Amino acid sequence: MTTHEAGLASVQKAFALLDVVARDSRGATAKDISAALGIPLPSVYRLLQTLVASEHVVHLRDQRRYGLGYKVHALDTSLRQQVGTPVTVRRAVRELHAAADAAAYFAVYRGDAIVVAHVVDSPHRPRLDPLDFGFTDAAHATAFGKILLSRMDHDEVSEYLDRHGMPGLTERTLRTPEALQRELRRVRAEGIAVEREEFVPGASCLAAPVVDAAGRTLGSVAVSLRPPDFERRHRVIAPVLRDAADRVGRALRAGGGYPAGPEAG
């Protein structure tokens, strides 16, 4: 292994170690990390020493565990600034939450991922766990993900699935690229996406595209509800959702907006 390759391997191990430490609210012991990653304890301790020195990990000596360090908070703050949902968009999503009486979401393309950029909910209408800021998984199983995938052509969707996969999350999750491509054709034709307990049991979602003046997709707004409530109200909510998507699009156009994602061919 070259020095360059060894350096890359160390970086990959460091990130994997952070993932293990982040999984448990209590942090993790060195033995936990060694077992999870299959790395010998001496190597784990060397990595931990480096990450403690950089303040990405903190040693909780009294608990004999390691937790996330305070530099991670700085990274989270910087990420939120870079994704940066404008005030006018946050207001429109908040108004969607009130008008639809449902948890409301705003998602965008960022790099090669589809990411949740803003969420508004309440104790009465809580967001879906784990749909919080920065969530980038399961585009094939979420309504806003289907909207954004529908703006890609066939090959782009295939490449996206090669990178991100299609994990089966519930009994209703679409499990093959062919099934998803059929669903995306329907989304393109109707201009709205529906998800019925494909992401988590006990929740259904509806989403609409946010577009720029040229019709290119900038993002998606979505709402989630319990299935009985969703079935009773989704036809009434659909025009409210489309109106919110239009208001978000106008707000983004006025402020420069997000870069448009891939377009359907």
ABEGO torsion letter per residue (X at the ends): XBAAAAAAAAAAAAAAAAAAAAABAAEBBAAAAAAAAGBBAAAAAAAAAAAAAAGABBBBAAAGBBBBBAAAAAAAAAAAAAAGBBAAAAAAAAAAAAAAGBBBBBBBBBEABBBBABBBBBAABBBBOABBBGBABGAAABAAAAAAAAABBAAAAAAAAAAAEBBBABAABBABAAAAAAAAAAAAAAGBBBBBGAABBGBBBBBBBBBBAAGBBAEBBBBBBBAAAAAAAAAAAAAAAAAAAAAAAAAAAAAGEBBBBBBBX
